[in-house]
Amino acid sequence: MMNQLPEKFIARMKEQLPPSQWEAFFSVYGNPPVKGVRLNPLKGDTEALKGRLSFLQEQVPWEKNGYYIALDKVGASPFHSAGLFYSQEPSAMSVAPKLEVKAGERVLDLCSAPGGKGTQLACEMDGKGIIVLNEPVFSRAKILSQNVERMGVKNAVVTCELPENLAKKFPAYFDKILVDAPCSGEGMFRKNAEEALSEWSEENITLCARRQKEILTSALKMLKKGGKLAYSTCTFAPQEDEEITAWVEKNYPKTRLIAQEKLYPHEIKGEGHFVALFEKTEGEINDIQKVKPWISRTAEKAYSAFEKDFFHHPFAGNLHEANGVLYDIPLNTFDWNGLQVLRVGVRLGELKNGRFEPNHSLVMSAKAEDCKRVVRLTEGDGRVEKYLRGETIEAEIENGWCAVCVEAYPLGLGKAVNGVVKNHLPKGLRK
């Protein structure tokens, strides 16, 4: 692959690295890319999760739930559909831990799709606090929303907005912000060779740097006093990395650079990445108007009847109704009026002909032990594949709504009638 690398990229990297490292750096491009997955503690004990996934190798050193893998198509595993893990490049896992996110905080992932770093942050919050996951491109925001649902994140608000629009809504509001900025992608030359190489140019680096400054300008407006911001790229270009951090230091004297780090693929087991961590030392701490949860008596009664029939104990903590759809929204959620929002908390379901019909999001944020009627399938059971294709399956179970699971982990909803389970997996998720 070395002969495919742009000549100007090769020349710059020879200036950037000492001669003693040239051979090691460029030899990387003769090796296959490194792959990894991150376990999802929102689905249960990670030691139990590890026992289900035979393809895990050694742990990624900078992420406690990250593991290297050798397989190419782990997405075909039913445990992927159940949200037990997220396929994520190992170096990309290094960014989120820098923010040391805690339960109860207000967190923003500004350029979030497809959701690797954002769901990584959400795992540290354990459903407490609010995490806004934003993606300006609607088609990508839809994929982000699906991954949030699959991973069982309960406290996310998924938005599709330009950074400058969010900055108007959330001045000095967030405790932690992650800006995984669009970049020239040099660090992905090995992983996504065709796309990354075709889009690379020195002109594109300049365009990316300009856009990165615009995004950071909006992001820093939303960071409260004492808050921290992580800026990351998957490029080696100083114009997009160290020069950006120098620009922040020069233009935002109330923002302190704590540390910055560049990961080179010849020095670590992963692709190229860069991360800088900032702290806002002076400024304001603001709040904004909160939404007032509302639910009609009819909807509340219908949901209550379903909850008592489906769950062993109360499930939803903060009910909110909008256009006949019921949600379990995070406590103290801001009023999202004026924003393009794809998801707020857990979409529980909706009223149909006076009855409550549950949504896929509800069961994906639950655990098998929460539910009264569970169809427990094992990996390799042909019914798992049938269910994921959208077909009905047979099971000896009491009539009614049920959680269809692989081992102890929900794949989706079913409705049992006389030993036959009707499939309620959304059509867009069927394989």
C-alpha positions in Angstrom: 0.0 0.0 0.0 3.0 2.3 0.5 3.0 3.1 -3.3 -0.6 4.4 -2.9 0.2 7.0 -0.3 0.2 10.6 -1.6 3.7 11.9 -2.3 3.1 15.1 -0.4 1.9 13.1 2.6 5.1 11.0 2.5 7.3 14.1 2.3 5.5 15.8 5.2 5.6 12.7 7.4 9.4 12.5 6.8 9.7 16.1 8.1 7.3 15.3 11.0 9.0 12.2 12.2 12.7 11.6 13.0 14.5 9.5 10.4 14.9 6.6 12.9 11.1 6.2 12.8 10.5 6.4 9.0 10.8 2.7 8.3 8.6 1.7 11.2 5.9 4.2 10.4 5.7 3.4 6.7 6.0 -0.3 7.1 2.6 -0.2 9.0 0.9 0.3 5.7 1.9 -3.2 4.7 -0.1 -4.7 7.6 -3.8 -5.2 8.0 -5.7 -2.6 10.1 -6.3 -3.3 13.8 -9.8 -4.1 14.9 -11.6 -3.8 18.2 -14.9 -3.9 20.1 -16.0 -2.2 23.3 -18.3 -4.0 25.7 -21.4 -2.3 26.9 -21.8 -2.3 30.7 -25.4 -0.9 30.3 -26.4 -4.4 29.3 -25.0 -6.1 32.4 -21.8 -7.2 34.2 -18.9 -7.0 31.8 -17.3 -10.2 33.0 -20.5 -12.0 32.1 -20.5 -10.2 28.7 -16.9 -11.4 28.1 -18.0 -15.0 28.7 -20.4 -14.7 25.8 -18.0 -13.4 23.2 -15.4 -16.0 22.1 -13.7 -13.6 19.7 -12.2 -11.2 22.3 -8.4 -11.1 22.5 -6.3 -8.9 24.8 -7.7 -5.7 26.4 -7.1 -2.3 24.8 -4.8 -0.5 27.3 -6.6 2.8 27.4 -10.3 1.6 27.7 -11.3 -0.8 30.4 -14.1 -2.3 28.3 -12.2 -2.3 25.0 -10.8 -5.5 23.4 -8.8 -6.3 20.3 -10.4 -8.8 17.9 -9.2 -10.7 14.8 -12.6 -11.4 13.2 -13.9 -9.3 10.3 -17.7 -9.6 10.6 -18.6 -9.5 14.3 -21.6 -7.4 13.3 -23.3 -10.6 12.2 -23.3 -11.9 15.8 -26.7 -11.8 17.5 -24.9 -10.3 20.5 -24.2 -7.3 18.4 -27.9 -6.9 17.6 -28.5 -7.2 21.4 -26.2 -4.3 22.0 -23.6 -6.2 24.0 -20.7 -4.5 22.2 -19.9 -1.7 19.8 -17.4 -2.2 17.0 -14.8 0.6 17.5 -11.3 1.2 16.2 -9.0 0.8 19.3 -7.3 4.2 19.0 -10.7 5.9 18.8 -11.4 4.5 22.3 -8.7 6.7 23.7 -10.6 10.0 23.6 -13.7 9.5 25.8 -11.8 8.4 28.9 -9.9 11.7 29.0 -13.1 13.6 29.9 -13.7 11.4 33.0 -17.5 11.7 32.6 -19.5 11.0 35.7 -23.2 10.1 36.3 -25.4 13.1 36.7 -23.4 15.5 34.5 -24.5 17.4 31.4 -22.5 16.1 28.5 -22.4 17.0 24.7 -20.9 15.0 21.9 -21.0 17.6 19.2 -20.1 15.5 16.1 -21.4 12.2 17.3 -22.4 9.9 14.4 -22.2 7.0 14.2 -22.0 7.0 18.0 -18.8 5.2 19.1 -17.4 7.9 21.3 -20.9 9.1 22.4 -22.1 5.8 23.6 -18.7 5.3 25.3 -19.4 8.4 27.3 -23.0 7.3 28.0 -21.7 4.0 29.5 -19.9 6.0 32.2 -23.1 7.8 33.1 -25.2 4.7 33.8 -28.4 6.5 32.7 -28.0 9.4 35.1 -27.7 13.0 33.9 -28.2 14.1 30.3 -26.0 13.4 27.2 -26.7 15.3 24.0 -25.5 13.4 21.0 -25.6 15.7 17.9 -25.0 15.0 14.2 -25.7 17.8 11.6 -26.4 15.4 8.7 -29.9 13.8 9.1 -29.1 10.5 7.4 -26.1 10.0 9.8 -28.2 11.2 12.8 -30.7 8.4 12.1 -27.8 5.8 12.3 -26.6 7.5 15.5 -30.1 7.2 17.0 -30.3 3.5 16.1 -27.0 2.8 17.8 -28.1 4.7 20.9 -31.2 2.5 20.9 -29.3 -0.7 20.4 -26.9 0.1 23.2 -29.8 0.7 25.6 -28.8 4.3 26.5 -31.7 5.8 28.6 -30.5 9.4 29.1 -29.6 10.5 25.6 -31.1 13.3 23.5 -30.2 12.9 19.9 -30.2 16.1 17.9 -29.6 17.1 14.3 -28.3 20.6 14.4 -25.4 22.8 13.2 -23.0 23.6 16.1 -23.8 27.3 15.9 -27.5 26.6 16.4 -26.8 24.6 19.5 -24.5 27.3 20.8 -27.4 29.7 20.8 -29.5 27.2 22.9 -26.9 26.1 25.4 -24.6 29.0 26.5 -22.2 27.9 29.3 -24.4 24.8 29.9 -22.3 21.6 29.6 -19.9 20.0 32.1 -18.1 18.0 29.4 -18.0 18.4 25.6 -16.4 16.1 23.1 -15.5 17.5 19.6 -14.5 14.6 17.4 -14.0 16.9 14.4 -14.4 16.1 10.7 -10.8 15.9 9.4 -8.6 14.9 6.5 -8.6 11.3 7.8 -4.8 10.5 7.4 -5.0 8.2 10.4 -7.5 6.0 8.4 -5.3 5.5 5.4 -4.9 1.8 6.4 -8.4 1.2 7.8 -10.5 2.9 5.1 -7.8 3.2 2.4 -10.0 3.8 -0.7 -12.2 6.5 0.8 -9.5 8.2 2.9 -6.9 8.3 0.0 -9.4 9.5 -2.6 -10.4 12.5 -0.4 -7.0 13.5 0.7 -5.4 16.8 -0.5 -3.5 19.7 1.1 -6.4 21.9 0.1 -8.8 19.6 2.1 -6.5 19.9 5.1 -6.8 23.7 5.0 -10.6 23.4 4.6 -10.8 21.0 7.5 -8.8 23.3 9.8 -11.0 26.2 9.0 -14.1 24.1 9.8 -12.6 22.8 13.0 -12.0 26.3 14.3 -15.7 27.2 13.5 -16.9 24.1 15.3 -14.7 24.8 18.4 -15.9 28.4 18.5 -19.4 27.1 19.0 -18.3 24.3 21.3 -16.4 26.6 23.7 -19.5 28.9 24.0 -21.4 25.9 25.4 -18.8 24.9 28.0 -19.4 26.1 31.5 -16.8 27.4 33.9 -14.8 24.5 35.2 -16.0 22.3 32.3 -13.7 20.2 30.2 -13.6 19.8 26.4 -11.8 17.0 24.4 -10.9 17.8 20.8 -9.9 14.9 18.6 -9.1 14.0 15.0 -8.0 10.9 13.1 -5.3 12.8 11.2 -1.5 13.4 11.6 -1.6 16.9 10.0 -0.3 19.5 12.5 -2.5 22.1 10.8 -5.5 20.1 12.2 -4.0 19.1 15.4 -1.3 21.0 17.3 -1.9 24.2 15.4 -5.6 24.0 16.3 -4.8 23.7 20.0 -2.3 26.6 19.7 -5.2 28.6 18.1 -7.5 27.9 21.0 -4.8 28.9 23.5 -4.2 32.2 21.7 -7.8 33.1 21.1 -9.5 31.8 24.2 -7.3 32.8 27.2 -9.9 31.6 29.7 -9.4 28.1 28.3 -6.4 26.1 29.5 -4.8 23.3 27.6 -4.3 20.4 30.0 -2.6 17.9 27.7 -2.4 16.7 24.0 -1.4 13.4 22.6 -0.8 12.0 19.1 -1.1 8.3 18.5 1.0 6.9 15.7 0.2 3.4 14.4 3.9 2.3 14.6 4.0 3.1 18.3 0.7 1.6 19.5 -1.7 -1.2 18.4 -4.2 1.0 16.6 -4.7 3.5 13.8 -3.7 7.2 13.9 -5.4 9.6 16.3 -5.0 12.9 18.1 -6.6 14.3 21.2 -6.3 17.5 23.2 -8.0 18.2 26.6 -9.0 21.7 27.6 -10.5 23.2 30.7 -12.5 26.4 30.9 -11.0 28.3 33.8 -13.2 31.4 33.8 -16.7 32.1 32.6 -20.4 31.5 33.4 -22.4 28.6 34.6 -25.9 28.7 33.0 -29.1 26.7 33.2 -32.0 26.7 30.6 -35.7 26.2 30.8 -36.6 22.6 31.6 -39.5 20.7 29.9 -42.5 20.0 32.1 -43.4 16.3 31.7 -47.0 15.8 30.8 -49.2 12.8 30.2 -52.9 12.4 29.7 -54.9 10.2 32.1 -55.8 7.9 29.3 -52.2 7.3 28.3 -51.0 7.0 31.9 -53.7 4.4 32.6 -52.9 2.4 29.5 -49.2 2.4 30.1 -49.6 1.5 33.8 -51.7 -1.5 32.8 -49.0 -2.6 30.3 -46.1 -2.0 32.8 -47.8 -4.2 35.5 -48.3 -6.9 32.9 -44.9 -6.8 31.2 -42.5 -5.9 34.0 -41.8 -7.3 37.5 -41.4 -3.8 38.9 -42.0 -0.1 37.8 -39.8 0.7 34.8 -40.4 4.2 33.6 -39.4 7.0 35.9 -40.4 10.2 34.2 -43.3 9.8 31.8 -43.9 12.3 29.0 -46.5 12.2 26.2 -46.3 13.9 22.8 -48.7 13.3 20.0 -49.9 10.0 21.5 -46.3 8.7 21.9 -45.0 8.0 25.5 -41.4 8.6 26.5 -39.4 8.0 29.7 -37.3 11.2 29.6 -34.2 12.0 31.7 -34.8 14.0 34.9 -34.4 17.8 34.4 -34.4 17.5 30.6 -34.1 20.9 29.0 -37.0 22.2 26.8 -36.0 21.0 23.3 -38.5 23.3 21.5 -36.8 24.8 18.4 -34.4 21.9 18.0 -34.5 19.0 15.5 -34.7 16.1 17.9 -34.7 12.4 16.9 -34.7 10.8 20.3 -35.3 11.9 23.9 -34.7 9.2 26.6 -36.6 6.0 25.9 -39.5 5.8 23.5 -41.8 3.6 25.5 -44.5 3.2 22.9 -47.8 4.7 21.7 -51.6 4.4 22.1 -53.4 2.5 19.5 -57.2 2.1 19.8 -57.0 2.9 23.5 -54.3 0.3 24.2 -50.6 0.8 24.8 -48.3 -0.8 22.2 -44.6 -0.9 23.3 -41.7 0.3 21.2 -38.5 -1.5 20.3 -36.6 1.1 22.3 -38.3 0.0 25.5 -37.1 -3.6 25.5 -33.6 -2.6 24.4 -33.2 -0.5 27.5 -34.5 -3.3 29.7 -33.0 -6.5 31.0 -34.4 -10.0 30.7 -34.7 -10.2 34.5 -37.0 -7.1 34.4 -39.5 -8.8 32.2 -42.3 -11.3 33.1 -42.5 -13.1 29.8 -39.1 -13.9 28.2 -38.3 -16.1 25.2 -34.7 -17.2 26.0 -32.9 -18.4 22.9 -29.3 -19.6 22.7 -26.6 -18.6 20.1 -26.9 -21.2 17.3 -30.6 -21.8 17.9 -32.1 -21.4 14.4 -34.9 -19.3 16.0 -32.4 -16.5 16.7 -31.7 -16.1 12.9 -35.4 -16.5 12.2 -36.3 -13.8 14.6 -33.7 -11.4 13.3 -35.0 -12.0 9.8 -38.4 -10.8 11.0 -40.1 -14.2 11.0 -42.4 -15.7 13.6 -41.0 -18.2 16.0 -42.4 -21.0 18.2 -42.0 -20.9 22.0 -43.8 -22.3 25.0 -44.8 -19.1 26.7 -47.8 -17.4 28.2 -49.8 -15.2 25.8 -48.9 -11.5 25.6 -46.1 -9.2 24.9 -42.7 -10.7 25.6 -39.0 -10.0 25.4 -37.2 -12.1 22.8 -33.6 -12.7 24.0 -30.4 -14.3 23.0 -29.2 -15.8 26.3 -30.2 -13.1 28.8 -30.1 -10.2 26.4 -33.1 -8.7 24.6 -33.1 -8.7 20.8 -36.6 -7.1 20.5 -40.3 -7.6 21.2 -42.6 -10.4 20.4 -46.3 -11.1 21.0 -47.1 -14.7 22.0 -50.4 -16.3 21.0 -50.8 -20.0 21.6 -47.2 -21.0 21.3 -46.4 -18.7 18.3 -44.5 -15.5 18.8 -45.4 -12.8 16.3 -42.3 -10.7 15.4 -42.2 -7.0 16.3 -38.6 -6.3 15.3 -38.6 -3.0 13.3 -38.4 -3.7 9.6 -35.3 -1.5 9.2 -33.4 -3.7 11.7 -34.2 -7.1 10.1 -31.4 -9.1 8.5 
